[in-house]
Amino acid sequence: MKAYLILEDGTVFTGTSIGSKKEIISEIVFNTSMTGYLEVLTDPSYAGQAVVMTYPLIGNYGICYEDMESAKPWPDGYIVRELSRMPSNFRCEGTIQEFLEQHDIPGIAGIDTRALTKILREKGTMNGMITTQEYTDLSEVLPRLAAYTTGKVVEKVTCKETYVLHGDGPKVALLDLGAKRNIARSLNKRGCEVTVYPALTTAEEIIASNPDGIMLSNGPGDPKECTTIIEEIRKLYHTDIPIFAICLGHQLMALATGADTHKMKYGHRGGNHPVKDLKTGRVYISSQNHGYVVDTDKLDPSVAVPAFVNVNDGTNEGLAYTGKNIFTVQFHPEACPGPLDSGYLFDRFMKMMEVSE
């Protein structure tokens, strides 16, 4: 069956329908990872977005449920050049086509994803529609595309109730803003007892549990939409509890302490982004998924200073908070679908908790 991708600027791509046949409008973003497509599909940070995979062949090792980063996929839609219909892998438990159908996610295959990516890079991230209906008159569609916003998606992806991963080491409170599973696992395998809290949990409840450290997770959407959560994070900042924040958590801590964020032209999404540690000068290859960034020119050095920078475009990739046991990063040190260069940051967090005891 034919499917169409209609962009906000009026560009139309024609391909083949994959997954669900329903029509969706979403923000269209691209990911440059060559592997890890299941981790991408199950990353809650993609809620409210449809993902374009720039690598031309997707699905060749099938679906391996053990690799999922959450209980379900989150993107509104999925866009690929070529979808492997016959995956080959001893761990394979199904195909992407079956996975998309099972979770009612529409997609489109057979389009020139590199031409699409070039449009998104030159014009910036834009909204789009995936549909099996052929629209001869786009005057009805384009206003609907322009009106779409991702809205408050953190509340959609966070856990519904508190749960615990037991360990015999430091007690860590993980605020789930859309956390990938491997954040809690990375702490748990280092011996931590990890208590995972829903995003709207009050600072008072977290502080009352007497944690040795606090982790603020990744998550989807515009950080400025999270007004209630920002207020609670500001209270956590004023404690002496060590805090480590990743991606959306990094942005929310910055907003809670007086800094600003803005939307990037097309964001960073993929497994090969170089980031430089400004303290050591060493460059790490990182996995990333974000469309917003902290403005370092509006940063008060008495509150925080840049700790990491993106080598490609000079944008901020992390902050060290002055006089506080707090550091935050924009990239994903826990990520599986790429390099593990920055996993040492969890060890840094462990040492912070040891020193503060």
C-alpha positions in Angstrom: 0.0 0.0 0.0 1.2 3.5 -0.8 2.0 5.9 1.9 2.8 9.6 1.9 5.0 11.9 4.1 3.9 15.5 3.8 6.1 18.1 5.4 5.2 21.5 6.8 6.9 23.2 3.8 4.7 21.3 1.3 7.2 18.7 0.3 5.7 15.3 -0.3 7.5 11.9 -0.3 5.8 8.8 -1.7 6.7 5.4 -0.3 5.3 2.1 1.0 3.2 1.9 4.2 4.7 -0.1 7.1 3.2 -0.8 10.5 -0.1 0.7 11.3 -2.3 2.4 8.6 -3.5 5.2 10.8 -2.7 8.8 9.9 -0.5 10.8 12.3 0.9 14.4 12.5 4.2 14.7 14.4 7.5 16.5 14.6 9.9 14.9 12.1 13.5 14.3 13.4 16.4 12.3 12.1 18.7 9.8 13.8 22.1 9.0 12.3 22.8 5.7 14.2 23.8 2.7 12.1 22.6 0.2 14.8 20.4 0.3 17.9 17.1 1.0 16.1 15.2 -0.9 18.8 16.8 1.3 21.5 15.7 4.3 19.4 12.2 3.1 19.0 11.8 2.5 22.8 13.5 5.7 24.0 10.8 7.8 25.7 12.6 10.9 24.6 11.0 10.4 21.1 7.5 10.8 22.4 5.7 13.4 20.2 8.1 12.8 17.3 8.4 10.7 14.2 11.9 9.3 13.6 13.8 9.2 10.3 16.7 6.7 10.3 19.4 8.0 8.0 21.2 4.6 7.7 19.6 3.0 4.5 18.9 -0.5 5.8 17.0 -0.9 9.0 15.8 -4.1 10.7 18.4 -6.6 9.5 18.9 -8.1 12.9 15.2 -8.0 13.9 13.6 -7.3 17.2 15.4 -8.5 20.4 13.1 -7.7 23.3 15.9 -7.8 25.9 17.3 -4.6 24.2 14.3 -2.4 24.8 14.9 0.7 26.8 11.3 0.9 28.0 8.2 -1.3 28.0 6.9 0.1 24.7 7.9 2.2 21.7 7.3 5.9 21.9 7.7 7.6 18.5 4.5 8.6 16.6 5.9 7.3 13.4 8.9 5.6 11.8 10.5 6.5 8.5 13.2 4.4 6.7 14.8 3.9 3.3 14.7 0.1 3.2 13.1 -2.2 5.8 14.6 -5.7 6.1 11.7 -8.2 5.8 13.9 -11.2 6.6 16.1 -10.4 9.6 19.0 -12.7 10.4 20.2 -13.0 14.0 20.2 -15.8 16.6 18.5 -13.4 19.1 15.8 -12.3 16.7 12.3 -12.6 18.1 10.4 -10.7 15.4 10.5 -8.1 12.7 10.2 -4.3 12.9 7.0 -4.6 10.7 5.4 -6.8 13.3 6.6 -4.6 16.1 5.1 -1.5 14.5 1.8 -3.2 13.8 1.6 -4.6 17.4 2.0 -1.1 18.9 -0.1 0.7 16.3 2.7 2.9 15.0 2.5 4.0 11.3 5.6 4.2 9.1 6.8 4.7 5.6 9.6 2.9 3.7 11.1 3.3 0.3 11.7 7.1 0.4 15.0 8.9 0.0 15.7 9.4 3.7 19.0 11.3 2.9 17.2 13.8 0.7 14.6 14.2 3.6 17.4 14.6 6.1 19.0 17.3 3.9 15.8 19.2 4.0 15.6 19.0 7.8 19.2 20.1 8.1 18.8 23.1 5.7 15.3 24.3 6.8 15.3 22.9 10.4 13.1 20.4 12.1 9.5 20.7 11.0 6.2 18.9 11.5 4.9 16.4 9.1 2.1 13.8 8.3 2.4 10.1 7.6 -0.8 9.0 5.8 -2.0 6.4 3.3 -4.5 8.9 1.9 -3.4 10.9 -1.2 -4.1 14.6 -0.7 -4.4 16.5 -4.0 -5.0 19.7 -2.2 -2.5 20.5 0.6 -4.3 23.7 1.7 -6.3 21.5 4.2 -3.3 19.7 5.5 -0.6 22.4 5.9 -2.4 24.5 8.6 -2.9 21.3 10.7 0.8 20.5 10.4 1.8 24.1 11.4 -0.5 23.9 14.5 1.0 20.7 15.9 3.1 20.8 19.1 4.5 18.0 21.2 3.0 19.5 24.4 3.6 18.2 27.9 4.9 14.7 27.0 6.9 14.1 30.2 3.7 13.3 32.0 2.9 10.8 29.3 6.1 8.8 29.5 7.0 8.8 33.2 6.3 5.7 35.4 2.9 5.7 37.1 4.2 4.7 40.6 7.5 4.5 42.6 9.5 1.2 42.3 12.8 0.0 43.6 15.8 -1.8 42.1 17.4 -3.3 45.2 21.1 -3.1 45.9 23.4 -3.1 48.9 25.2 0.2 48.1 24.3 3.9 48.0 20.6 4.8 47.8 19.9 6.8 44.7 16.6 8.6 43.9 16.0 8.5 40.2 13.4 11.1 39.0 11.9 9.5 35.9 11.3 12.2 33.3 11.2 9.5 30.6 14.2 7.5 31.7 15.7 4.8 29.6 16.1 1.5 31.5 19.8 1.5 31.3 20.2 4.5 33.5 18.8 2.6 36.5 20.7 -0.5 35.4 24.0 1.4 35.2 23.6 2.5 38.8 22.2 -0.8 40.0 25.1 -2.8 38.6 27.4 -0.6 40.6 25.6 -1.7 43.7 23.2 1.2 44.1 19.7 0.7 45.5 17.7 2.7 42.9 14.3 4.1 43.8 12.5 5.4 40.7 10.0 8.2 41.2 7.3 9.6 38.8 8.2 12.9 37.3 5.7 14.9 39.4 7.0 13.6 42.7 7.6 16.5 45.1 11.1 17.4 46.3 10.0 16.9 49.9 9.1 13.3 49.2 12.5 12.6 47.6 14.4 14.4 50.3 12.4 12.6 53.1 13.7 9.2 51.7 17.2 10.3 52.7 19.0 9.3 49.4 22.7 9.4 49.1 22.3 10.8 45.6 19.7 12.0 43.1 19.6 11.2 39.4 17.6 13.4 37.0 16.8 11.4 33.8 16.4 12.1 30.1 13.0 12.7 28.7 11.0 14.3 25.8 9.7 17.7 24.8 10.5 21.3 25.4 12.1 21.7 28.9 10.3 25.0 29.5 7.0 23.1 29.4 8.0 21.4 32.7 7.2 24.3 35.0 6.1 22.3 38.0 9.0 19.9 37.7 11.5 22.8 37.5 10.2 24.2 40.8 10.8 20.9 42.5 14.3 20.6 41.0 15.1 24.1 42.3 14.4 22.7 45.8 16.6 19.7 45.2 19.4 22.1 44.1 19.3 23.8 47.5 20.1 20.6 49.4 23.6 19.2 49.8 22.6 15.9 48.2 24.9 14.9 45.2 23.0 15.2 41.9 23.8 13.8 38.4 21.5 14.8 35.5 21.3 13.6 32.0 19.7 15.2 28.9 16.3 16.7 29.8 17.4 16.5 33.5 20.5 18.6 32.6 18.3 21.2 30.9 15.8 21.4 33.8 18.5 21.9 36.3 19.9 24.8 34.2 16.4 26.4 34.0 15.9 25.8 37.8 19.0 27.8 38.5 18.4 30.8 36.3 19.9 29.7 32.9 18.0 29.6 29.7 17.4 27.0 26.9 16.5 27.3 23.2 15.4 24.9 20.4 18.2 23.8 18.1 17.8 24.0 14.3 17.7 20.2 13.9 19.1 18.7 17.1 21.6 15.9 17.9 20.3 12.4 17.5 22.7 9.5 16.9 25.5 7.4 18.3 28.6 9.2 17.1 28.7 12.8 18.5 32.1 14.0 19.8 32.1 15.9 23.1 35.1 17.5 24.7 35.7 17.5 28.5 36.8 21.1 29.1 38.7 20.1 32.3 41.0 17.4 30.7 40.8 18.3 27.0 39.9 14.7 26.2 37.2 14.0 23.5 34.6 11.3 23.9 32.3 9.8 21.4 28.8 10.0 22.7 25.2 8.9 22.0 22.7 11.8 21.9 19.0 12.5 21.5 18.0 16.1 22.0 16.4 19.1 20.2 17.0 21.7 22.9 20.2 23.1 24.4 21.4 25.2 27.3 22.5 28.8 26.5 26.0 29.2 28.0 26.0 33.0 27.2 23.3 33.4 29.8 25.0 31.2 32.4 26.0 32.8 35.8 29.5 31.4 36.6 28.8 31.8 40.3 26.1 29.1 39.7 27.6 26.8 37.0 30.3 26.7 34.4 30.5 24.7 31.1 32.0 21.2 31.6 31.6 19.7 28.2 31.2 21.1 24.7 30.1 19.6 21.4 33.2 19.4 19.0 31.0 19.7 15.9 29.0 22.8 16.6 30.3 24.2 19.9 27.0 23.8 21.8 26.9 23.0 25.5 27.1 19.3 26.5 27.4 19.6 30.3 27.7 21.8 33.3 29.6 21.7 36.6 27.8 23.6 39.4 29.9 25.9 41.5 30.3 25.0 45.1 27.8 22.1 44.7 28.1 18.3 44.3 26.1 18.6 41.1 27.2 17.9 37.5 25.0 17.5 34.4 25.5 16.2 30.9 23.5 16.7 27.7 24.6 13.3 26.2 23.8 9.7 27.2 26.6 8.0 29.2 24.3 4.9 29.7 23.5 4.4 26.0 23.8 1.0 24.4 23.4 1.6 20.7 26.9 3.1 20.4 30.1 3.8 22.2 30.6 3.4 26.0 33.2 6.1 26.2 31.4 8.2 28.8 30.2 5.4 31.2 32.9 6.6 33.6 30.5 9.5 34.6 28.5 7.0 36.6 31.7 6.2 38.5 32.2 9.9 39.1 28.7 10.1 40.6 29.5 7.1 42.8 32.6 8.9 44.2 30.6 12.0 44.8 28.2 10.0 47.0 31.1 8.4 48.9 32.7 11.7 49.7 29.4 13.3 50.9 28.7 10.5 53.4 
